[in-house]
Amino acid sequence: MNRPAGPVAASSAGSIASTRAAGRIGNVRWLMIGVTFLISTVAYLDRSNISIAAPVLKGELSLSDVQLGFVFSAFALGYALTQPAAGWLADRFGAYRIIALGIAWWSVLTAVTAMIQPEAANAFAILLAARFMLGVGESIIFPASNRLVANWIPSRERGLANGLIFSGVGIGAGLAPPLITYFILSYDWRAAFWVTAGIGVLALAVWLLLVRDRPDGHRWVSAAELDYIRRGSPVADDAPVVGRATTPWRRIFASRSIGFLALSYFCFGYVAYIYFSWFFTYLATVRGLDLKSSGLYGMFPFIAMAIASPFGGWVSDRLATRVGARVGRCFVAAFGMGFSGVFIALATYVADVRVAAIVLAAGSGSLYLAQSAFWTLSADIGRRSAGTVSGLMNMGGQIGGVIVGILTPLLAQSFGWAASFLFTAAVCIVGAVSWLFIDPEAQL
């Protein structure tokens, strides 16, 4: 049964277009996206710091490349296993509380990592456990943020909104190389981890002050903006109150589109994690760049991600509005992932390390043209279960991250690093083809 909307009902008589022309809507919804972008940036700064510190940390703790791969995969495993639960918790209790808990959690685990001493007999096991638990804490950020997007952003703006949030991935991971290398060179790797933990605490304060779960619970939202959000969202005014929603598990697991979405995101995660886990080590130890140069060139893929993610979301929204979601969501994503595979394969044939870094950056940028389409469709298909559906999809991506962390050094040892990147390119093509089997109009 629809509940009365109070003063919003009166404003609903006017068209959205006339309201926008009058300039009375407001932009509090974009403030929510801006703060979520900040949290995304901090999350990726905290998860990327270990890949930058890896050459130093590996020597201090006497780790092999295979052991380092297990450390990378421990994070991805903790992240992957808790994705469905993270999305369900966000659907049930709201993104505001769940993300706040996650920020506090991962800031503490980042500080714990800085406390590990090389003389400890079980230092490797402690590092594995800390990274696993860090992954558990960070698992909430994107399923919960997708729940926030579903609550706050009309469907036709969700591509750009998700693109902006995921540009934080590129910004955070891009800031990590110069920031972490600065503290390593000036102090040590532990100082870098203490600093990133402190940044997490500051981000938590911003989140608690500015964000609320729903637009009708934020005192800065005008009646016109609330009306605009409600009219543009698949879930209408009679959406269940957070905490009372039921989850249609059977329909979720029976959905072909959700299955292919998860498969494609598995491929996306495999490719993305080779940048987050191995790219910096590849430049420093395989291609022979010094720490300072690696810090500079290590930024390139993540700058490309930060630019491509909102641009891909903007293009996706425009095309979806003009020619339909099939082109705007599925074809844009397939195009981006396909070209990413081409660039990654080409990079293996480039002799100059600096040119190779640029070609690989083009691959990461192409990959992130697809990012917003994944999260927009998981919200549109999932509707009231947007957090749960996006959590299941993201679990697929993180399983890809678990595998790439372990498989990459094994392939490199057996067949060379070029084989590792060529295999990654092939995985990317599989992800692109999967988009052809996704129905963008499907809904639970």
C-alpha positions in Angstrom: 0.0 0.0 0.0 1.3 3.4 -1.0 2.0 5.7 2.0 1.2 9.4 1.7 4.1 11.5 0.5 3.1 14.7 2.4 4.3 17.8 0.7 6.0 15.8 -2.0 2.6 14.6 -3.3 1.7 18.2 -4.2 4.9 18.8 -6.1 4.4 15.5 -8.1 1.7 17.1 -10.2 4.4 19.1 -12.1 6.7 17.4 -14.6 10.3 16.6 -13.7 11.4 18.7 -16.7 9.6 21.8 -15.4 11.0 21.3 -11.9 14.5 21.0 -13.3 13.9 24.2 -15.4 13.0 26.0 -12.3 16.3 25.0 -10.7 14.6 23.8 -7.5 15.7 20.2 -7.4 19.0 20.5 -5.5 22.1 18.3 -5.5 22.2 16.6 -2.2 22.2 13.2 -4.0 25.5 14.1 -5.6 26.9 15.1 -2.2 26.2 11.4 -1.2 28.0 10.2 -4.3 30.9 12.6 -3.6 31.4 11.3 -0.1 31.1 7.7 -1.3 33.8 8.5 -3.9 36.0 9.7 -1.0 35.4 6.4 0.9 36.2 4.4 -2.3 39.4 6.4 -2.7 40.5 5.7 0.9 39.5 2.0 0.6 41.7 1.5 -2.4 44.6 3.4 -0.8 44.4 1.0 2.1 44.3 -2.1 0.0 46.9 -1.0 -2.5 49.6 0.0 0.0 50.9 -3.5 0.4 51.5 -4.0 -3.4 53.6 -0.8 -3.3 55.5 -1.8 -0.2 55.9 -5.4 -1.4 59.5 -5.2 -2.7 60.6 -3.8 0.7 58.2 -5.9 2.9 59.1 -9.1 1.0 62.8 -8.6 1.9 62.2 -7.7 5.5 59.9 -10.6 6.2 61.9 -13.0 3.9 58.9 -13.8 1.6 59.1 -15.5 -1.8 57.0 -14.3 -4.8 54.7 -17.3 -4.2 54.2 -16.4 -0.6 53.6 -12.8 -1.6 51.0 -14.1 -4.0 49.2 -15.8 -1.1 49.3 -12.6 0.9 47.6 -10.8 -2.0 45.1 -13.6 -2.4 44.3 -13.6 1.3 42.8 -10.2 1.0 40.8 -11.1 -2.1 39.6 -14.3 -0.4 38.3 -12.5 2.7 36.8 -9.9 0.4 35.1 -12.5 -1.9 33.6 -14.8 0.8 31.8 -12.0 2.5 30.4 -10.2 -0.5 26.8 -11.7 -0.5 26.6 -11.2 3.3 27.8 -7.6 2.9 25.2 -6.8 0.3 22.5 -8.5 2.4 23.5 -6.5 5.5 23.3 -3.3 3.5 19.8 -4.1 2.2 18.7 -5.0 5.7 20.4 -2.4 7.9 21.3 0.3 5.5 24.5 1.5 3.8 25.2 4.2 6.4 25.8 1.9 9.4 27.5 -0.9 7.4 30.0 1.3 5.6 30.8 3.1 8.9 31.6 -0.2 10.5 33.7 -1.2 7.5 35.8 2.0 7.5 36.6 1.5 11.2 37.4 -2.2 10.7 39.8 -1.7 7.8 41.6 1.2 9.5 42.3 -1.0 12.5 43.6 -3.9 10.3 45.9 -1.5 8.4 47.4 -0.4 11.7 47.8 -4.0 12.8 49.7 -4.8 9.6 52.2 -2.0 10.5 52.9 -3.8 13.9 54.1 -7.1 12.4 57.8 -7.6 13.3 60.2 -9.7 11.2 61.6 -11.6 14.2 58.2 -13.1 15.0 58.2 -16.8 14.2 54.7 -16.6 12.7 55.1 -13.3 10.9 53.9 -14.7 7.6 50.8 -16.3 9.2 50.0 -13.0 11.0 50.3 -11.1 7.7 48.0 -13.6 6.0 45.4 -13.3 8.7 45.6 -9.5 8.8 45.1 -9.3 5.0 42.2 -11.8 5.1 40.4 -9.8 7.8 41.2 -6.5 6.0 39.4 -8.1 3.0 36.4 -8.9 5.2 36.2 -5.3 6.4 36.5 -3.8 2.9 34.0 -6.2 1.4 31.1 -3.9 2.3 32.1 -0.8 0.5 30.7 -1.5 -3.0 27.6 -3.6 -2.3 26.6 -1.1 0.3 27.4 1.9 -1.9 25.2 0.3 -4.6 22.4 0.1 -2.0 23.0 3.8 -1.4 22.9 4.5 -5.2 19.6 2.6 -5.5 18.1 4.7 -2.7 19.4 8.1 -3.9 20.0 8.1 -7.6 17.3 7.9 -10.4 18.0 5.2 -12.9 19.0 7.5 -15.8 21.8 9.0 -13.6 23.2 5.8 -12.2 25.8 5.1 -14.8 27.5 8.5 -14.0 27.0 8.0 -10.3 28.7 4.6 -10.3 31.4 5.8 -12.6 32.2 8.6 -10.1 32.3 6.2 -7.2 34.6 3.8 -9.0 36.9 6.6 -10.1 37.8 6.6 -6.5 39.4 3.2 -7.2 41.7 4.8 -9.7 42.4 7.8 -7.5 43.1 5.8 -4.4 45.3 3.2 -6.2 46.9 6.0 -8.2 47.8 8.0 -5.1 49.3 4.9 -3.5 52.5 4.7 -5.5 53.9 8.2 -4.8 52.5 8.5 -1.3 53.6 5.1 -0.1 57.0 5.3 -1.8 57.5 8.8 -0.2 57.0 7.4 3.3 59.1 4.3 2.6 62.0 6.3 1.3 61.7 9.0 4.0 60.9 6.6 6.9 59.9 3.0 6.4 57.0 0.9 5.1 55.3 0.9 8.5 55.0 4.6 8.5 53.1 4.4 5.3 50.6 2.0 6.8 50.1 4.2 9.9 49.4 7.2 7.7 46.8 5.3 5.6 45.1 4.0 8.8 44.9 7.6 10.0 43.4 8.8 6.7 40.7 6.1 7.2 39.7 7.5 10.6 39.3 11.0 9.1 37.2 9.5 6.3 35.0 7.8 8.9 34.3 11.2 10.5 33.2 12.7 7.2 30.9 9.8 6.4 29.2 10.0 9.8 28.6 13.7 9.5 27.3 14.0 6.0 25.7 10.7 4.8 22.2 9.3 5.5 20.7 6.1 4.2 17.7 7.5 2.3 16.9 11.0 0.9 13.7 11.2 3.0 16.0 11.0 6.1 18.4 13.8 5.2 17.4 17.3 6.4 19.1 19.0 3.5 17.0 17.3 0.8 14.2 19.5 -0.7 10.8 18.2 -1.5 11.5 18.8 -5.2 14.7 16.7 -5.1 12.9 13.9 -3.1 10.1 13.9 -5.8 12.7 13.8 -8.6 14.6 10.8 -7.0 11.4 8.9 -6.4 10.0 9.4 -9.9 13.2 8.3 -11.5 13.7 5.1 -9.5 12.3 1.6 -10.3 11.4 1.3 -6.6 8.5 3.6 -5.9 7.2 5.2 -2.7 6.0 1.9 -1.3 9.5 0.5 -1.1 9.9 -1.5 2.1 11.5 0.2 5.1 15.1 -0.9 5.6 15.1 -4.0 7.9 11.8 -5.5 6.6 12.9 -6.5 3.1 12.9 -10.1 2.1 15.5 -11.5 -0.3 14.3 -13.5 -3.3 17.2 -15.9 -3.3 15.6 -18.5 -5.6 15.0 -15.9 -8.3 18.5 -14.4 -7.9 20.2 -17.8 -8.5 17.8 -18.7 -11.3 18.5 -15.5 -13.2 20.6 -16.0 -16.4 21.5 -12.3 -16.6 22.8 -12.3 -13.0 24.8 -15.4 -13.7 26.5 -13.9 -16.8 27.0 -10.6 -14.9 28.8 -12.5 -12.2 30.9 -14.5 -14.8 31.9 -11.3 -16.6 32.7 -9.6 -13.3 34.9 -12.6 -12.4 36.9 -11.8 -15.5 36.9 -8.1 -14.7 38.2 -8.9 -11.2 40.9 -11.1 -12.5 42.2 -8.4 -14.9 41.8 -5.6 -12.4 43.7 -7.4 -9.6 46.8 -8.0 -11.8 47.1 -4.2 -11.7 46.4 -3.9 -8.0 48.6 -6.8 -7.0 51.4 -7.4 -9.5 51.8 -4.3 -11.7 54.1 -2.4 -9.3 56.2 -5.5 -8.6 56.3 -6.2 -12.3 57.8 -2.8 -13.0 60.2 -2.9 -10.2 61.5 -6.5 -10.3 60.8 -7.8 -13.8 61.2 -4.6 -15.9 64.0 -3.2 -13.7 62.6 0.2 -12.8 63.9 1.7 -9.5 61.5 2.4 -6.7 61.1 6.1 -7.5 60.5 5.5 -11.2 58.1 2.6 -10.4 56.2 5.0 -8.1 55.7 7.4 -11.1 54.9 4.9 -13.8 52.8 2.9 -11.4 50.3 5.7 -11.3 49.4 5.5 -14.9 47.0 2.6 -14.9 45.1 4.1 -12.0 44.9 7.6 -13.5 43.4 5.9 -16.6 40.9 4.1 -14.4 39.9 7.3 -12.6 39.3 9.1 -16.0 37.6 6.2 -17.8 35.2 5.1 -15.0 33.0 8.3 -14.9 33.5 8.8 -18.7 32.2 5.3 -19.3 29.3 5.9 -16.9 28.4 9.2 -18.7 28.5 7.5 -22.1 26.5 4.6 -20.9 23.8 6.8 -19.5 23.6 8.9 -22.7 23.4 5.8 -25.0 20.9 4.0 -22.7 18.6 7.0 -22.7 18.8 7.5 -26.5 19.1 4.1 -28.0 18.4 1.7 -25.2 20.1 -0.2 -22.3 21.3 -3.0 -24.7 23.7 -0.6 -26.4 24.2 1.8 -23.4 25.0 -0.9 -20.8 25.9 -4.2 -22.5 27.7 -3.0 -25.7 29.7 -0.3 -23.9 30.9 -2.8 -21.4 31.7 -5.4 -24.0 33.6 -2.8 -26.0 35.7 -1.7 -23.0 36.6 -5.2 -21.9 37.4 -6.3 -25.4 39.8 -3.5 -26.0 41.4 -4.0 -22.6 42.3 -7.5 -23.6 43.9 -6.2 -26.8 46.0 -3.6 -25.0 47.2 -6.0 -22.4 48.3 -8.5 -25.1 50.1 -5.8 -27.1 52.0 -4.7 -24.0 53.8 -8.0 -23.8 55.5 -7.3 -27.2 56.7 -3.8 -26.2 60.4 -3.7 -25.3 60.6 -0.3 -23.7 59.3 -0.4 -20.1 57.9 3.1 -20.2 55.9 2.5 -23.4 54.7 -0.8 -22.0 53.5 1.0 -18.9 51.5 3.4 -21.1 50.0 0.5 -23.1 49.0 -1.3 -20.0 47.5 1.9 -18.7 45.4 2.0 -21.8 44.3 -1.5 -21.0 43.2 -0.5 -17.5 41.4 2.5 -18.7 39.5 0.4 -21.3 38.6 -2.1 -18.6 37.1 0.6 -16.4 34.9 1.9 -19.2 32.8 -1.2 -18.3 32.8 -0.6 -14.5 29.6 1.5 -14.1 27.6 -0.8 -16.3 28.1 -3.7 -13.9 26.9 -1.8 -10.9 24.1 0.0 -12.7 22.6 -3.2 -14.0 23.0 -5.0 -10.7 21.0 -2.2 -9.0 18.4 -2.1 -11.8 18.0 -5.9 -11.9 18.1 -6.3 -8.2 15.8 -3.4 -7.3 15.0 -3.8 -3.6 17.7 -6.5 -3.4 20.3 -4.3 -5.1 22.9 -4.8 -2.4 22.5 -8.6 -2.4 22.7 -8.9 -6.2 25.7 -6.6 -6.4 27.4 -8.5 -3.6 27.0 -11.8 -5.4 28.3 -10.2 -8.6 31.2 -8.7 -6.7 32.0 -12.1 -5.1 32.7 -13.3 -8.6 35.1 -10.4 -9.2 36.9 -11.1 -6.0 37.3 -14.8 -6.7 39.0 -13.7 -9.9 41.3 -11.6 -7.6 42.0 -14.7 -5.4 43.0 -16.7 -8.4 45.2 -14.1 -10.1 47.2 -13.5 -6.9 48.3 -17.1 -6.8 48.2 -18.1 -10.5 50.2 -15.1 -11.9 53.6 -15.9 -10.2 53.1 -19.7 -11.0 52.5 -18.9 -14.7 55.5 -16.5 -14.6 57.7 -19.1 -13.1 56.7 -21.8 -15.6 56.2 -19.8 -18.8 57.4 -16.3 -18.2 55.7 -13.0 -17.3 54.5 -12.5 -20.9 52.4 -15.7 -20.6 50.8 -14.3 -17.4 49.7 -11.2 -19.2 48.6 -13.0 -22.3 46.4 -15.3 -20.2 45.0 -12.2 -18.5 44.1 -10.8 -21.9 42.2 -14.0 -22.8 40.2 -13.8 -19.6 39.3 -10.2 -20.5 37.9 -11.4 -23.9 35.7 -14.0 -22.1 34.3 -11.2 -19.9 33.5 -9.1 -23.0 31.7 -11.9 -24.7 29.6 -12.7 -21.6 27.9 -9.3 -21.9 26.2 -10.5 -25.1 24.1 -12.9 -23.0 22.9 -10.3 -20.4 19.4 -8.9 -20.7 19.6 -5.3 -19.4 15.8 -5.2 -19.0 15.6 -8.2 -16.6 14.3 -7.5 -13.2 13.7 -9.6 -10.1 
